[in-house]
Amino acid sequence: MKIKKGDEVILKIETLAFEGKAIARLDGMVVFVHDAVPGDTIRAIITKIKSQYLEARHLALLEPSELRVEPQCRYVGSCGGCKMQHIDYPAQLSFKHRHVIDSFERIGKIKNIDIPPPLGAPDIFFYRNKMEFSFSDQRWLTTAEIESGQQYDKNFALGLHVPGRYDKVLDIEECWLQSKESNRILASVRKSAKELQIDPYTTHAQKGFLRFLVVKQSRATGEIMVNIVTADNRQDIMEPVIKRLRNDVPEVTTIINNINRRKAQIAVGDEEIVYYGDGYITERIGKYIFRISANSFFQTNPGQAERLYAVAKEFGELSDEDIVLDLYSGTGTITIYLSDAVKIVYGIESVKDAVKDAKENAHLNRVENVRFIEGDVLEKLKEKKVWIDEEPTVLYLDPPRSGVHPKAINEIIQMKIPKIVYVSCNPATQARDIAVLTGHGYRIDRIQPVDMFPHTYHIENVVRLTSG
């Protein structure tokens, strides 16, 4: 039987691919489908036909898998945040484990290595210390909302983008990723915006005022920052919003207005006004404290970040004679975390504000054996004799999802650093980079995945390599 677009088919889900897509087979062809669990039997409709695979849309669950659980959040299936919340957490860890193994075997061509299961998160809900919500004049209605028969204001939404639709926002009343306080903040700001008739900013018309609502909350201190990102500086609009927010959620410790007049929809402003509090919150990892400003990056799951850094530190087998080089050092969290075990740590980071925060964090912790260098990693490696006198003995890598630039990998190989600890949020690009390193005299000693983000397909992975 020839398969055609629009055909309804019965599928038995076999496994999960990366990004949470479920995999089934139909007449020998791989079929990708969202919102299904290995072990499910579903009815689906074919939406795309390619030479190597098919894509289908889930229509009905006929027989549920034993791995399927009832999601806590009402928006699962519409929101792109928690694509695996309908899967039992131990099963989530198993699929993430398989992703790491597949990445090293298929992409890195590295076989027969021992990869232990991921370290699971003790808290699988309310674990994030930051959430970024978007304002929009184009609200996306869920199937349940459409079928309810109720009338909704489609010209206002405050919530999260629908997957693949950057012009549509799902109006969120509660999110299970951050905290109950953040949900109250969401409700307060939404109520103010609607009652005061404050328009969301739209990129197509370049009109409106409200752009983003960013909530940051410290696990260590409980401090809460609210950052309202707007298209202009309008104190007359902001003051009644802030007054209500402070009354509705007195736990909030600082309120900031970032002003972004640019067309690009990013939650970072060119100007910043602190309306209430100090303009920052303080977080703790291990014995170190870190000041988090509105625009500075910090690990969004501090509890698991501490476990991740502990693994990375253990893998380094550090001594007080070690000269450590920390590439892509960001706001200095790993750099500072390693400092008490080594002679000196050099951190390289290209983002100017991150380097500024890193230096402030070192000062805050009275750490004197760290040096932060601003600049592109590749360029700084090329001119290393300018800023470093001693040969590094341990290299730490924590690059962005795209991995390490191939030319930077070549510079690293030429440095012949005895030990490398590679921390990655993308095992696929990590495996690619490590394949190059193992082709030039390095060998993998240890690997440990760490789950930072339950209910998502993301997994962090730490690898130790040694030369010789």
TORVEX-238380 format. One record per residue (C-alpha): residue in one letter; x, y, z. Coordinates in steps of 0.2 Angstrom, whole numbers, padded with zeros to 4 digits, always signed. Layout:
% residues N
AXYZ;...
This chain:
% residues 468
M+0000+0000+0000;K+0007+0017-0005;I+0007+0029+0010;K+0000+0046+0006;K-0001+0063+0015;G-0017+0063+0025;D-0018+0045+0028;E-0024+0040+0045;V-0013+0026+0052;I-0011+0015+0068;L+0006+0017+0075;K+0015+0007+0089;I+0028+0019+0097;E+0045+0011+0099;T+0057+0024+0106;L+0061+0043+0107;A+0073+0053+0096;F+0082+0069+0102;E+0070+0084+0105;G+0057+0072+0112;K+0050+0066+0095;A+0043+0048+0096;I+0048+0035+0083;A+0037+0022+0076;R+0038+0012+0060;L+0026+0010+0045;D+0030-0002+0031;G+0048-0001+0035;M+0049+0018+0036;V+0053+0028+0051;V+0039+0039+0057;F+0041+0054+0069;V+0027+0060+0079;H+0025+0072+0094;D+0016+0070+0110;A+0018+0051+0111;V+0027+0039+0123;P+0036+0023+0119;G+0024+0009+0121;D+0009+0019+0116;T-0003+0013+0102;I-0010+0029+0093;R-0020+0034+0079;A-0011+0047+0068;I-0012+0056+0052;I+0003+0057+0040;T+0008+0076+0038;K+0024+0074+0028;I+0033+0061+0017;K+0051+0062+0014;S+0063+0049+0005;Q+0070+0043+0022;Y+0056+0046+0034;L+0038+0051+0037;E+0030+0063+0050;A+0013+0062+0058;R+0002+0071+0069;H-0005+0062+0085;L-0024+0061+0084;A-0030+0048+0097;L-0022+0038+0111;L-0028+0020+0108;E-0018+0010+0121;P-0007+0020+0134;S+0011+0015+0138;E+0016+0009+0155;L+0028+0024+0155;R+0014+0037+0152;V+0009+0048+0167;E-0004+0061+0170;P+0005+0078+0167;Q+0003+0091+0181;C+0002+0106+0169;R-0013+0109+0159;Y-0003+0116+0145;V+0007+0101+0140;G+0005+0098+0122;S+0002+0116+0118;C+0017+0124+0127;G+0035+0120+0121;G+0042+0120+0139;C+0039+0103+0146;K+0039+0091+0131;M+0042+0075+0142;Q+0030+0079+0157;H+0019+0065+0151;I+0033+0052+0153;D+0038+0044+0170;Y+0054+0053+0176;P+0065+0037+0178;A+0060+0034+0159;Q+0065+0052+0155;L+0082+0049+0162;S+0083+0032+0153;F+0080+0041+0136;K+0092+0055+0140;H+0105+0042+0144;R+0102+0033+0127;H+0104+0050+0119;V+0121+0053+0126;I+0127+0035+0121;D+0120+0037+0104;S+0129+0054+0102;F+0146+0046+0106;E+0143+0031+0096;R+0135+0038+0080;I+0142+0056+0079;G+0159+0054+0089;K+0162+0036+0082;I+0167+0032+0100;K+0162+0014+0105;N+0164+0003+0120;I+0165+0017+0133;D+0156+0016+0150;I+0143+0030+0152;P+0134+0029+0168;P+0115+0034+0170;P+0112+0053+0172;L+0111+0060+0190;G+0093+0064+0192;A+0086+0080+0199;P+0078+0078+0217;D+0066+0092+0212;I+0057+0089+0195;F+0045+0104+0197;F+0048+0122+0203;Y+0066+0120+0200;R+0070+0135+0189;N+0077+0151+0196;K+0072+0161+0180;M+0057+0161+0168;E+0055+0173+0154;F+0037+0176+0148;S+0032+0186+0132;F+0018+0199+0129;S+0009+0197+0113;D-0006+0204+0104;Q-0009+0187+0096;R-0015+0174+0108;W-0015+0156+0104;L-0030+0146+0110;T-0028+0128+0116;T-0039+0114+0110;A-0047+0114+0127;E-0050+0133+0126;I-0058+0132+0109;E-0069+0117+0114;S-0075+0126+0130;G-0086+0138+0120;Q-0080+0153+0130;Q-0075+0169+0123;Y-0057+0174+0125;D-0047+0191+0121;K-0036+0185+0107;N-0028+0202+0107;F-0018+0200+0123;A-0007+0186+0130;L+0006+0184+0143;G+0015+0168+0143;L+0026+0156+0132;H+0028+0154+0114;V+0019+0140+0105;P+0033+0128+0097;G+0037+0134+0080;R+0025+0149+0081;Y+0035+0165+0086;D+0021+0176+0082;K+0009+0166+0094;V+0009+0166+0113;L+0000+0154+0125;D-0008+0164+0139;I-0001+0155+0155;E-0010+0156+0171;E+0002+0144+0180;C+0019+0136+0176;W+0026+0122+0186;L+0044+0126+0182;Q+0048+0140+0193;S+0038+0144+0209;K+0020+0148+0216;E+0026+0166+0219;S+0031+0168+0200;N+0013+0162+0196;R+0006+0176+0207;I+0018+0189+0199;L+0011+0183+0182;A-0007+0186+0187;S-0003+0203+0195;V+0006+0210+0180;R-0007+0203+0168;K-0021+0210+0178;S-0013+0227+0178;A-0010+0227+0159;K-0028+0222+0155;E-0036+0234+0167;L-0025+0249+0162;Q-0026+0244+0143;I-0007+0243+0141;D-0003+0236+0124;P+0009+0223+0120;Y+0023+0227+0108;T+0022+0220+0091;T+0037+0219+0079;H+0027+0219+0063;A+0019+0236+0068;Q+0033+0242+0079;K+0020+0248+0091;G+0015+0244+0109;F+0024+0245+0126;L+0025+0228+0135;R+0038+0216+0128;F+0043+0203+0142;L+0041+0199+0160;V+0057+0190+0167;V+0056+0183+0185;K+0072+0177+0194;Q+0071+0169+0211;S+0086+0164+0222;R+0085+0146+0229;A+0097+0151+0243;T+0090+0167+0249;G+0072+0167+0242;E+0075+0184+0235;I+0064+0188+0219;M+0068+0200+0205;V+0055+0205+0193;N+0061+0213+0177;I+0048+0221+0165;V+0055+0224+0148;T+0047+0238+0138;A+0049+0247+0122;D+0050+0264+0130;N+0053+0273+0146;R+0036+0277+0153;Q+0036+0280+0172;D+0017+0285+0172;I+0013+0267+0165;M+0026+0258+0176;E+0021+0265+0193;P+0004+0259+0194;V+0009+0241+0188;I+0023+0241+0201;K+0012+0247+0215;R+0000+0233+0212;L+0014+0220+0210;R+0021+0225+0227;N+0004+0224+0235;D+0000+0207+0227;V+0017+0199+0229;P+0026+0207+0244;E+0039+0193+0243;V+0047+0202+0228;T+0063+0210+0233;T+0068+0221+0218;I+0058+0227+0202;I+0067+0233+0187;N+0062+0240+0170;N+0073+0236+0155;I+0070+0247+0140;N+0073+0239+0123;R+0069+0252+0109;R+0076+0240+0096;K+0065+0230+0084;A+0073+0214+0089;Q+0062+0204+0102;I+0075+0201+0115;A+0072+0202+0134;V+0088+0213+0136;G+0087+0232+0137;D+0099+0246+0132;E+0093+0255+0147;E+0089+0250+0165;I+0079+0258+0178;V+0078+0250+0196;Y+0061+0255+0203;Y+0062+0245+0219;G+0076+0236+0229;D+0094+0234+0225;G+0092+0229+0207;Y+0100+0211+0209;I+0097+0195+0219;T+0110+0184+0227;E+0112+0165+0224;R+0124+0152+0231;I+0133+0137+0224;G+0143+0127+0236;K+0151+0140+0248;Y+0151+0154+0235;I+0139+0168+0232;F+0134+0175+0216;R+0126+0192+0212;I+0113+0190+0198;S+0108+0206+0189;A+0093+0208+0176;N+0104+0204+0161;S+0117+0192+0168;F+0117+0173+0164;F+0116+0161+0178;Q+0113+0142+0179;T+0094+0141+0179;N+0093+0126+0190;P+0106+0130+0205;G+0103+0114+0214;Q+0108+0103+0200;A+0121+0116+0195;E+0130+0112+0211;R+0130+0094+0207;L+0136+0097+0190;Y+0151+0108+0196;A+0155+0095+0210;V+0157+0082+0196;A+0167+0093+0185;K+0178+0098+0200;E+0180+0079+0205;F+0185+0075+0187;G+0199+0088+0187;E+0208+0079+0201;L+0215+0096+0206;S+0229+0101+0216;D+0236+0117+0223;E+0249+0117+0210;D+0237+0117+0195;I+0236+0131+0183;V+0218+0130+0176;L+0211+0137+0160;D+0192+0139+0160;L+0186+0143+0142;Y+0168+0151+0140;S+0169+0156+0158;G+0153+0166+0158;T+0149+0175+0174;G+0163+0165+0183;T+0153+0152+0192;I+0164+0137+0187;T+0180+0148+0188;I+0177+0153+0206;Y+0170+0136+0211;L+0187+0128+0206;S+0198+0142+0214;D+0200+0134+0231;A+0208+0118+0224;V+0221+0126+0213;K+0235+0138+0211;I+0226+0150+0199;V+0211+0149+0186;Y+0211+0160+0170;G+0193+0162+0163;I+0190+0168+0145;E+0173+0175+0140;S+0168+0185+0125;V+0153+0194+0133;K+0158+0210+0141;D+0144+0211+0154;A+0148+0193+0159;V+0166+0197+0162;K+0161+0212+0172;D+0149+0201+0183;A+0163+0188+0185;K+0175+0200+0192;E+0162+0207+0204;N+0158+0189+0209;A+0176+0186+0213;H+0177+0202+0223;L+0161+0197+0232;N+0169+0180+0237;R+0186+0187+0241;V+0194+0176+0228;E+0210+0182+0222;N+0218+0168+0212;V+0206+0170+0197;R+0209+0181+0181;F+0196+0185+0169;I+0200+0189+0151;E+0187+0197+0140;G+0188+0192+0121;D+0185+0178+0109;V+0191+0161+0114;L+0200+0157+0098;E+0209+0174+0097;K+0214+0173+0115;L+0221+0156+0113;K+0231+0162+0098;E+0239+0176+0109;K+0240+0166+0125;K+0258+0171+0128;V+0251+0189+0131;W+0241+0185+0146;I+0248+0169+0154;D+0265+0165+0160;E+0264+0147+0165;E+0258+0132+0155;P+0240+0127+0160;T+0239+0109+0168;V+0220+0107+0167;L+0208+0114+0154;Y+0189+0116+0157;L+0177+0118+0143;D+0159+0124+0145;P+0155+0130+0127;P+0138+0135+0120;R+0126+0122+0112;S+0136+0124+0095;G+0152+0117+0104;V+0170+0123+0102;H+0175+0131+0085;P+0186+0119+0075;K+0200+0131+0075;A+0199+0133+0094;I+0200+0114+0095;N+0216+0115+0085;E+0224+0128+0096;I+0219+0117+0111;I+0228+0102+0103;Q+0244+0112+0101;M+0244+0117+0119;K+0245+0099+0124;I+0237+0102+0141;P+0238+0085+0150;K+0220+0085+0157;I+0203+0092+0149;V+0186+0092+0158;Y+0173+0096+0145;V+0156+0101+0152;S+0142+0102+0138;C+0123+0105+0137;N+0124+0097+0120;P+0131+0079+0119;A+0130+0079+0100;T+0142+0093+0098;Q+0152+0087+0113;A+0154+0070+0104;R+0160+0079+0088;D+0173+0089+0097;I+0179+0075+0108;A+0181+0064+0092;V+0194+0077+0086;L+0203+0077+0103;T+0204+0058+0104;G+0211+0058+0086;H+0225+0068+0092;G+0231+0058+0107;Y+0218+0061+0121;R+0208+0047+0128;I+0191+0047+0138;D+0194+0043+0156;R+0177+0046+0164;I+0159+0052+0158;Q+0144+0058+0169;P+0128+0065+0162;V+0118+0076+0174;D+0100+0080+0172;M+0098+0099+0174;F+0080+0101+0166;P+0067+0087+0170;H+0053+0086+0158;T+0064+0093+0143;Y+0075+0083+0131;H+0090+0093+0137;I+0104+0084+0146;E+0121+0090+0152;N+0137+0079+0151;V+0154+0080+0159;V+0169+0071+0151;R+0187+0070+0157;L+0200+0067+0144;T+0219+0064+0147;S+0233+0064+0135;G+0247+0051+0133;
